[in-house]
Amino acid sequence: MVKNPKVPDRPRDLSQLAKHIVDISTGEESDEPVEPTPEQDRAAKGGDARAAKLTPEERSAIARKAAQARWNKPHG
């Protein structure tokens, strides 16, 4: 899953989250979102360019293959 660069990462553990909040409030850590690097910008544009180049049949075949892979995964 691709992370949203505009949303800061926050710890899931309650103790770590509390420390994170203290660090932000004391100025030891910033809560501002990080700007994406040029490599991340190019990567995002690359997927759009590829999607625009594919025919509807090719996109459908890729989606069908992805769905098949998801449904064939063992659960548990």
Protein Blocks (a to p, Z undefined) as FASTA:
>chain_A
ZZdfkbccddfbfklmmmmmmmmmnopacfbdcdddfklmmmmmmmmmmmmmpcfklmmm
mmmmmmmmmmmpceZZ
